[in-house]
Amino acid sequence: MRVKLAQYGIAHAHASGKADAVKRNPDVDFCGVFEPDPRIREELGKATVYKDVRWFKSKEEMLDDDSIAGIAVEGQVCDNLKFAREAIEHGKHVWLDKPAGNNLEEFRRILEIAQEKKLLVQLGYMFRYNSGFQFMFDRFRDGSLGDIFFVRGRMSTSIPLEHRPQLGRYRGGILFELLCHLIDIVVFLLGRPDKVTSFLRNDLGVTPEFSDNTAAVFEYSKAMAILESSAMEVAPFPIRRFEVHGTRWSIILEPLEPPSVRLCLSEDRGGYTKGWQKVDVEERPRYDGELAAFVADIKGEKSPDRSLHHEFIVQETLLRASGVVN
């Protein structure tokens, strides 16, 4: 049976990509989209992906439809917790795009309501289903890594000057916007950090409230992670990078999309040889894995790959790094 999904908002940078993934998934019936802001609908609703979809006339038309099982929440970050809560309170599973707002207590309450109602909340972190990261996760789960002692990641971009004021309203700036993806991975591997130290700088000299050159250090009892992001890097995508070092092997992903993986082993193991080698992994559409997991969870075909507790700790750690909470 196909799962009926709808989309709430189209202002998020991932919104059109998520809509495309929903339309292509054979297990999904895409029921339509609601965008509450007429200006946003006029501007962004012209995208090709939305030309043949149903537009709900009101949020009630979407939320009160009991046949719709889940909602992809794709509005502006400042609106998405409101959208997510409305969906949860109407009994919908929620695919909530990242980051999960900037109000930790409201996000906590949303997760509590979801748990009470036995509903799913899956954050939109695309690297969870990236084949390079999944290779890393498999090695982590089977214990072949040994003990992780160091993680490092860099994920930067180039933000046009006209877009900086909008992002400047969020504390943490480009760290809040982009490093949430890598914080999700760090928390999966190492858990909640004991201490977080951030460097939130404005080095371009425009939009002073926007942190455009950032780094954060996450300390654990026997490990540390360092993540970096800037908003003014030249050609950043080919050098986005994530590396993990353990007592038995190291792994480096660069670039992250499409993933390229290098592995180093302390000895021959699992079909791989001692020393550095390249590992071939497939390229996958960015959002398809997220959606497939969400649909399978709704159908009860598997358990969620990340718990509600994990989703909370990721958001808490992001807001600690952004200077929003201690």
C-alpha positions as CSV (number, residue, x, y, z in Angstrom):
1,M,0.0,0.0,0.0
2,R,1.3,3.4,-0.9
3,V,1.8,5.9,1.9
4,K,0.1,9.3,1.5
5,L,2.4,12.3,2.2
6,A,2.1,16.0,1.8
7,Q,4.5,19.0,2.1
8,Y,4.1,21.9,4.4
9,G,6.1,24.9,3.1
10,I,8.4,25.4,0.2
11,A,10.9,28.0,1.5
12,H,13.6,25.6,2.7
13,A,16.7,25.2,0.5
14,H,15.9,21.4,0.3
15,A,12.2,21.8,-0.4
16,S,12.2,21.3,-4.1
17,G,14.6,18.3,-3.8
18,K,12.4,16.7,-1.2
19,A,9.3,17.2,-3.4
20,D,11.1,15.6,-6.3
21,A,12.1,12.6,-4.2
22,V,8.5,12.2,-3.0
23,K,7.1,12.4,-6.5
24,R,9.6,9.7,-7.8
25,N,9.1,7.2,-4.9
26,P,6.8,4.4,-6.1
27,D,5.7,3.7,-2.5
28,V,4.3,7.3,-2.0
29,D,1.2,9.0,-3.0
30,F,2.1,12.8,-3.1
31,C,-1.2,14.4,-1.9
32,G,-0.1,18.0,-2.3
33,V,1.6,21.1,-0.9
34,F,0.6,24.0,1.4
35,E,2.6,27.2,1.5
36,P,1.1,29.8,3.9
37,D,3.0,32.8,2.5
38,P,1.5,33.9,-0.9
39,R,4.7,35.7,-1.8
40,I,6.8,32.6,-1.3
41,R,4.3,30.5,-3.3
42,E,4.4,33.0,-6.1
43,E,8.2,33.1,-6.2
44,L,9.2,29.5,-5.5
45,G,6.1,27.7,-6.5
46,K,6.9,28.2,-10.2
47,A,9.6,25.6,-9.9
48,T,9.1,22.7,-12.3
49,V,8.7,20.2,-9.6
50,Y,5.5,21.9,-8.3
51,K,3.8,22.4,-11.7
52,D,1.6,19.3,-11.6
53,V,1.0,19.0,-7.8
54,R,-2.1,19.9,-5.9
55,W,-2.0,23.1,-3.8
56,F,-4.0,23.0,-0.7
57,K,-6.2,26.1,-0.1
58,S,-5.6,26.0,3.6
59,K,-3.5,24.2,6.1
60,E,-6.7,22.7,7.6
61,E,-7.4,21.1,4.2
62,M,-4.1,19.3,4.5
63,L,-3.9,18.7,8.3
64,D,-7.5,17.5,8.7
65,D,-7.2,14.9,5.9
66,D,-6.9,11.7,8.0
67,S,-5.7,9.7,4.9
68,I,-2.4,11.7,4.9
69,A,0.0,9.8,7.0
70,G,3.0,12.1,7.0
71,I,4.1,15.6,6.4
72,A,7.4,16.9,4.9
73,V,8.1,20.1,6.8
74,E,10.0,22.4,4.4
75,G,9.3,26.0,5.4
76,Q,11.8,28.6,6.7
77,V,13.7,27.3,9.7
78,C,12.1,30.0,11.9
79,D,8.6,28.6,11.0
80,N,9.3,24.8,10.9
81,L,8.7,24.0,14.6
82,K,5.3,25.6,14.4
83,F,4.5,23.6,11.2
84,A,5.9,20.4,12.8
85,R,3.8,20.8,16.0
86,E,0.7,21.4,14.0
87,A,1.4,18.2,12.0
88,I,2.1,16.2,15.1
89,E,-1.0,17.4,16.9
90,H,-3.0,16.3,13.9
91,G,-1.6,12.8,14.1
92,K,0.9,13.1,11.3
93,H,4.4,11.6,11.1
94,V,6.9,14.4,10.4
95,W,9.9,14.5,8.1
96,L,11.4,17.7,9.5
97,D,14.1,19.5,7.6
98,K,17.2,20.7,9.3
99,P,18.1,22.3,11.6
100,A,15.1,21.8,14.0
101,G,14.6,25.5,14.7
102,N,16.2,27.5,17.4
103,N,13.9,26.8,20.4
104,L,15.1,23.7,22.1
105,E,12.2,23.5,24.6
106,E,9.7,23.7,21.8
107,F,11.5,20.9,19.9
108,R,11.6,18.9,23.1
109,R,7.8,19.3,23.5
110,I,7.2,18.2,19.9
111,L,9.2,15.1,20.5
112,E,7.3,14.4,23.7
113,I,4.0,14.7,21.9
114,A,5.3,12.5,19.1
115,Q,6.3,9.8,21.7
116,E,2.9,10.1,23.4
117,K,1.1,9.6,20.1
118,K,3.6,7.0,18.8
119,L,4.5,9.2,15.8
120,L,7.7,9.5,13.9
121,V,9.9,12.6,13.8
122,Q,12.8,12.2,11.3
123,L,15.2,15.1,10.9
124,G,16.3,15.8,7.3
125,Y,20.0,14.9,7.5
126,M,20.9,13.6,4.1
127,F,24.3,12.2,5.0
128,R,22.7,9.4,7.1
129,Y,21.9,7.7,3.8
130,N,25.0,8.7,1.8
131,S,26.8,5.6,0.7
132,G,30.2,6.8,1.9
133,F,28.8,7.6,5.4
134,Q,26.9,4.3,5.4
135,F,30.2,2.4,4.7
136,M,31.6,4.3,7.7
137,F,28.6,3.4,9.9
138,D,28.9,-0.3,9.0
139,R,32.5,-0.4,10.1
140,F,31.6,1.5,13.2
141,R,28.8,-0.9,14.1
142,D,30.8,-4.1,13.5
143,G,33.5,-2.9,15.9
144,S,36.3,-3.0,13.3
145,L,37.2,0.6,13.9
146,G,38.3,0.0,17.5
147,D,38.0,3.0,19.7
148,I,37.4,6.4,18.0
149,F,39.7,9.1,19.3
150,F,39.5,11.8,16.7
151,V,37.0,13.2,14.2
152,R,37.4,16.1,11.9
153,G,35.0,17.6,9.3
154,R,34.8,20.6,7.0
155,M,31.7,21.7,5.2
156,S,31.7,25.2,3.7
157,T,29.9,27.2,1.1
158,S,29.7,30.6,-0.5
159,I,26.7,32.7,0.6
160,P,25.8,35.7,-1.6
161,L,25.7,39.0,0.2
162,E,22.0,39.5,-0.2
163,H,21.2,36.2,1.6
164,R,23.4,36.9,4.6
165,P,20.9,39.1,6.6
166,Q,18.3,36.2,6.5
167,L,20.8,33.7,7.9
168,G,22.2,36.4,10.3
169,R,19.0,36.1,12.4
170,Y,20.1,32.7,13.6
171,R,22.9,32.6,16.2
172,G,25.8,30.4,15.0
173,G,25.5,31.7,11.4
174,I,27.0,29.3,8.9
175,L,27.7,26.8,11.7
176,F,24.0,26.6,12.5
177,E,23.1,26.4,8.8
178,L,25.6,23.8,7.6
179,L,27.5,22.1,10.4
180,C,24.3,20.6,11.7
181,H,24.8,17.9,9.1
182,L,28.2,16.9,10.5
183,I,27.1,17.3,14.1
184,D,24.5,14.7,13.4
185,I,27.3,12.3,12.4
186,V,29.5,13.1,15.4
187,V,26.6,12.5,17.8
188,F,25.9,9.2,16.1
189,L,29.5,8.1,16.5
190,L,30.4,9.6,19.9
191,G,27.1,10.6,21.6
192,R,26.5,13.8,23.6
193,P,29.8,15.8,24.0
194,D,31.0,16.6,27.5
195,K,32.1,20.1,26.4
196,V,31.6,22.3,23.4
197,T,33.8,25.2,22.5
198,S,32.9,27.4,19.4
199,F,34.5,30.1,17.4
200,L,31.9,32.2,15.7
201,R,33.5,35.0,13.7
202,N,32.5,37.5,11.1
203,D,35.6,37.9,8.9
204,L,34.2,39.2,5.6
205,G,33.2,42.4,7.4
206,V,29.6,42.6,6.1
207,T,26.3,41.6,7.9
208,P,28.1,41.7,11.3
209,E,25.4,39.6,13.0
210,F,26.2,36.7,10.5
211,S,29.0,34.4,11.7
212,D,30.7,33.6,8.4
213,N,33.9,31.8,9.6
214,T,33.3,29.2,12.2
215,A,34.6,26.2,14.0
216,A,33.6,24.1,17.0
217,V,35.5,21.6,19.2
218,F,33.5,18.8,20.8
219,E,35.3,17.1,23.8
220,Y,34.6,13.6,25.1
221,S,36.3,11.6,27.8
222,K,38.6,9.8,25.3
223,A,38.0,11.5,22.0
224,M,37.5,14.9,20.4
225,A,35.9,16.2,17.2
226,I,36.7,19.4,15.3
227,L,34.2,20.8,12.8
228,E,34.7,23.8,10.5
229,S,32.5,25.9,8.2
230,S,32.9,29.2,6.3
231,A,30.4,31.0,4.1
232,M,33.0,32.5,1.7
233,E,35.0,29.6,0.4
234,V,35.9,29.4,-3.3
235,A,34.6,26.2,-4.9
236,P,33.8,24.4,-1.6
237,F,31.9,21.3,-2.7
238,P,34.9,19.2,-3.9
239,I,36.7,19.7,-0.6
240,R,33.9,19.1,1.8
241,R,35.5,16.4,4.0
242,F,34.9,14.1,7.0
243,E,37.4,11.9,8.6
244,V,37.3,9.4,11.5
245,H,40.4,8.0,13.3
246,G,40.2,4.9,15.5
247,T,42.7,2.6,17.1
248,R,42.3,0.0,14.3
249,W,41.6,2.1,11.2
250,S,41.0,5.6,9.7
251,I,38.5,6.6,7.1
252,I,38.3,9.8,5.0
253,L,35.4,11.0,2.9
254,E,36.4,13.7,0.4
255,P,34.3,15.0,-1.3
256,L,31.1,14.1,0.5
257,E,29.0,14.3,-2.6
258,P,29.4,12.3,-4.7
259,P,31.2,10.3,-2.0
260,S,34.8,9.3,-2.4
261,V,36.1,7.0,0.4
262,R,39.7,6.2,1.5
263,L,40.3,3.6,4.2
264,C,43.4,2.7,6.2
265,L,43.6,-0.5,8.2
266,S,46.1,-1.6,10.8
267,E,46.0,-5.1,9.4
268,D,44.2,-7.1,6.6
269,R,40.5,-7.3,7.6
270,G,37.1,-7.9,6.1
271,G,38.3,-8.2,2.5
272,Y,40.4,-5.0,2.8
273,T,44.2,-4.8,3.1
274,K,46.5,-3.2,5.6
275,G,47.3,0.5,4.8
276,W,45.6,3.1,2.7
277,Q,43.2,2.1,-0.1
278,K,40.3,3.6,-2.1
279,V,36.8,2.1,-1.5
280,D,34.3,2.2,-4.3
281,V,30.8,3.3,-3.2
282,E,27.8,4.1,-5.3
283,E,26.4,7.5,-5.9
284,R,22.8,7.9,-4.8
285,P,20.2,10.7,-5.2
286,R,20.6,13.0,-2.2
287,Y,17.2,12.6,-0.5
288,D,16.0,9.2,-1.6
289,G,17.4,7.2,1.3
290,E,15.9,9.6,3.8
291,L,12.5,9.2,2.3
292,A,12.7,5.4,1.8
293,A,13.6,5.1,5.5
294,F,10.7,7.4,6.6
295,V,8.2,5.5,4.5
296,A,9.4,2.1,5.7
297,D,9.1,3.3,9.3
298,I,5.5,4.5,8.7
299,K,4.7,1.1,7.3
300,G,6.2,-0.6,10.3
301,E,8.7,-2.5,8.1
302,K,11.6,-1.5,10.3
303,S,12.5,0.5,13.4
304,P,13.7,4.1,12.9
305,D,17.4,4.4,12.2
306,R,17.7,7.3,14.7
307,S,15.7,7.5,18.0
308,L,13.8,10.6,19.1
309,H,16.5,10.9,21.8
310,H,19.2,11.1,19.1
311,E,17.3,13.8,17.3
312,F,17.1,15.8,20.5
313,I,20.7,15.4,21.3
314,V,21.7,16.5,17.8
315,Q,19.7,19.7,18.1
316,E,20.9,20.4,21.6
317,T,24.5,20.0,20.5
318,L,24.0,22.3,17.6
319,L,22.4,25.0,19.8
320,R,25.3,24.6,22.3
321,A,27.7,25.1,19.5
322,S,25.7,28.1,18.2
323,G,25.7,29.7,21.6
324,V,21.9,29.5,22.1
325,V,22.0,27.1,25.1
326,N,24.7,26.2,27.5
